[in-house]
Amino acid sequence: MNRDRFTRYAWGVIVANLVVILWGAFVRGTGSGAGCGNSWPTCNGEIIPRSPSLETIIELSHRVTSGIALLMVVGLLVWAWRLFEPGHPVRLGAMLSMILMLVEAAIGAGIVLFEMVTDNASMARALFMAVHLGNTFLLVAALTLTAYWAGGGAKINLRGQGSRLRLALLALLGTMMIGVSGAVAALGDTLFPSSSLAEALRQDFSSTSHLLIQLRIYHPLIAVITSLLLLYYIGTVRKDARRDSRRRAALRPANALNLLIFVQLAAGAVNVILLAPLWMQLLHLLLADFLWISLVLTCAMSLAALDNEPLADRSEPTTETEHGATVSAAAPT
């Protein structure tokens, strides 16, 4: 029963962090990043600002929700350490979540202290955004794995997986590249809004445009190429499930991932046509988070150690898989 409560709490921590992620995008989209000045963790040098502006309220509320999310991850780590035995993967997931959460807070503080907000159009800000998004994806992945393992998910086995592992890593890396390029594209849309689709396209291909505008075109290209890779990966997961019933658990997140790929591509097209309104940027980001979570679960389940034992340690008899990995057909003793 305690583990059931912990699992529900772990998924609740993910929901809380998704709210923080979306609110952070709202802060950027409304130009409220300087609402508390360049002071951190105080707001304009005060703990509770007097007569705050709307921008200050928006930025301060983001800091407050981020602090709550941090405390929730601290609670996740402490509870995991008390509830699960040494060596259990939940402990590893909770520890990684805590480390990445602290890195997330440090990056957020750096954005404020170095004034990488509002109308700052430097490439340093774009780099901050890319690193921030990359760490956010890693944090969500760690939290997702923690909840998955707490719910009884099998450990991940990396030995003897062959092309299955290589494809999973390529899918994860490609999807992270979509997110990073999307963060840079969203920054360009915010700082350099266009009045029409034709004007936006001219700016994208103009050598005189700001570099942030020129970089926007790479996001849809990366998204399409990576989507094709993801669809191929999903096909291999389904093939594995047909050949081995013990891998059928991966079908559920894989099917969700398959649907989200097409929904996200459609949302991206609508975002471009509508000239990236803030509400559409937020929806696009939320769908990206859902897609990432589905991919992480698909990879975890497809790479799970069968019967919770390392594949290389299984006893005879063995069979050769299509991926070139030798696995046992016998149950462990």
N, C-alpha and C positions, 0 to 999 in steps of 0.2 A: 504493500500500500504506500509506504514512504517513497518507493521508487516511482510509483505512478504519479505522485504529487510532484516529485522532482522533475519528471519528464514534462508534465504540464507547465511547470514553472520555467523550464528551459525553453520551451516553445514561446512562452510569454516574454522571455527576455529577447528573443528574436523579433517579436512583434514590436516591442518597445524600441529596439534599435532601428527597425524600419521606419518608425515614426520620426526618430531623430534624423535619419538620413534624408527623408522627404522634407523635414523642416529646415535642414541645412540648405537644401536646394532652393527652398522658398526664400531663405535669407539672401542667397546669392541673386535669385531672380528679381527680388524687390529692391536690391541695392542697399540692404540694411546691414551689411557686414561691418560697417563702421559705426553702428548704432551705439556701441560702448566705447568708441574711440580706439586708441591703440593700447589700452590697458587690459591686463588679464592677470588673475581671474576676476578682479574687480571690474565694475562697469563705470567708465569715466571717473575712475578713482574712488568710487563709492560702492558699498555693498548693495544698498538699495537706492537707486537714483531718485532724486527729487524732481518732480515735474518732467517725467521722461517723454521724449518724442515717440512717435509711432515706430520709427526705425529702432529706437532703443528698446522698446517693448518687444519687438520681434527678435532682435539679437539676444536680449537677456533671456527670453523664454527658451531660445535654442540652447543657451548655456545651462539653464536649469534642467531641461529635459535630458541634455547630455550628461549632467551630473547624476540624475536619477538612473539613467541607463548604466553608468559606471558603477553605482552602488548595487544595482541588480546583478551585474557581472561579478562583483565582489561576493555577493551572497551566493551566486552560483558556484563559485570556486570553494567557498567555505563548506557549503552543503555537500558538494561532490566529495570533498576530502573526508567528511564525517560519515557519509553514507556508503561510499564504494571502497572496496578493498584495494590495497596497493597493487599497481600493475593494471588496474581496470582502465580501459580506454577513455571512460568518462572523465577520469582525473586528468588525462593528457589534454582532452578537448577543452576542459574548463581552464586549465593552466594556459594553454595557447590563447584562449579567449581573453583572459586577463592581461596577458602581455600585449596582445594586439589592441586591446582597449586603451591601455596606457599610451601606446604609440599613437593611437587615434587622437587622444587628448593632446599629446605633444604637438602633433601636426596642426590641430585646430588652434592651439595657442600660438604657434609660429605664424599662421596665416594672419592672426590679429596683430601680433607684435611687430611683424615686418610689413604691416599694412597692405597685404595682398587681398584687398577688398574693393568694393564699389567700382570706380572707374579705372583701376589699375589694369592696364592692358599689356603688362610686361610678360616676356616668356618665362620669367621666374615664377609668376603667378600660375601660368599654365602648367609648369612643372610641379608646383605645389598641388594643383588640382589633380594631376595625374597620379602622384604619389598618394594623395588622400584617397582617391577612388580605389586604387589598388589595395591599400591597406584595409579599406572598408569592406571590399570583397573578401579578403582573407579573414577578417573578423566575422563576417556573416557565415563563411564556410566553417570556421571553427565552432561557432555557436550551433550551426546546423548539425555538425557531426556529434557534438555533445548531446544534443537532444535525441539524435538518431541512436547513438549507443546507449543512452539512458533507457530508451524504449525497447532495448533488447537486440539492437542491430549488431551484426557480426563484425568482428575486427577486420580491418583492411589487410590483405596479404599482397605484398609487392613482389614476392619471389615466384619465378616461373610463370608469370602472366604474359610474357611475350608482347605481341602486337596489341593485346587488350589494354595493357598498361600504357603503351606508347600513344594509342589513340585517346585514352582518357586524359593524359597529360596535354596532348595537343588541343583537345576540346576545352579544357580548363584554361590553358594559356590563351587560346584564340578568343574565348569569351571575355577574359579579363582585358584583352586588347580592345575589344568592342567597347567595354565600359570606360576604359581610359580615353580612347578617342572620342567617345560620346561626351565625356566630361569637358574635354577641350572644345568640342564643337558647341556645347551648350554655353560655354563661356564666351565664345565668339558671337553666338546669337544674342546673348545678353548685352554685350558691350557694343556690338555693331548691328543693330536691328535694321532690317530691310523693309522698304515700303511695298514691295511686290516680289513675286516669285522670279520674274524675269530679271529684276535688279539683283536679287540674291545670287542667281546663277552667273550673272556677269561679274559680280564681285568675287565669286569663288574661283573663276578662271582668269582674273585680272592680275597681272604681275605687279601692279601698283597697290593692290589691296594689302591691308595689314596681314601679317603672317597668320594670325589667329583665324582670319577669314579663309585664307588659302588652305589651311589645314582641315577645314570643315568637310571638304570633299572626300577625305580619306575615311571618314567614319562610315558612310553607307557602303563604300567598297569593302572595308574590313568586315562589316556586318553581313554582307551577302556571301563573301567567301567563307567566313566562319560558319554561317548558317548551313551551307552545303556540307562542310565538314561535320557539323553536329548531326545532320540528317544521316550521313553515312555512319557515324558512330552509333546512332540509335539503331540503325539496321543491324550492326554487329551485335549489339546488346540483345536484340530480338532473336537473332540467330543462335546466340549462346543459350537463351532461355528455351528455345525449341529443342536444342541438343541435350540440355541438362536441366531437369525440372527444379533443381536446387537453386538455379539462378533466376527463377521466374519472379522473385521479389523485385528485381530491377525493372520489370516491365511497367509498373505503376508510375514511378517518377519519369521513366523514359517516355511514356505516352503523354504525360503532362508536359514534358520538355518539348516533344514534337508539336503539340498544339501551341505552346507559347512562342515557338520560333516563328510561326506564321502570323500569330497575333502581333508579335513585336515588330516584325517586318512591316505589317500594315500600319501599325501605330507610328513607326518611323516615317513612312511615306506621308501619312496625314500630318505629322509634325512639320515636315518640310513644306508641304503645300500650304499649311496655315501660317507659315513663317514663325514657327516655334513659340506659340503663346505659352505663358508660364504654366497654365493648367495642363497643357499637353506635355510639357517637359516633365512635370511631376508624374503624370500617368506613365509616360515612357520609362522613367526611372523606376517606378514601382514594378512595372512589368519586367524590367531588366533584373531586379532583385529576385522576383519569383522565378525567372528563368535560371538564374544562377543557383538558387537553392535546389531547384529540380535537377540541375546538372550535377551538383555536388552529391545529392542523394543517389542519382543514377550511377555515378562513378563509384561511390562507396559500396553500393550493393553489387555492382558488377565485378568489383575487385575483392569482394568479401572472401575470407578463407572458408572454404566449404566445410561444413560441420564444425566451424570454429577452430580448425586445425590448419597449420601451414601446409600448403600443397606439397612442398618438397619433403615434408616429414612423413607423408602417408606411406603405409606399407604396401607390399605387393597384393594383388596384381595391379599393373598400371596400364594406362591407355594413352595413346598419342592424340592430342587435340589438334585442331586445325591451326592453332596459333603456335604450335611447336613446343608447347609446354607439356611435360610428362606429369600426369596426375594419377592418383590412386583410384581404383574403382571399389576399394574395400573401405568399410567404415573403420574409424580408429578404435583401438581397443582401450 
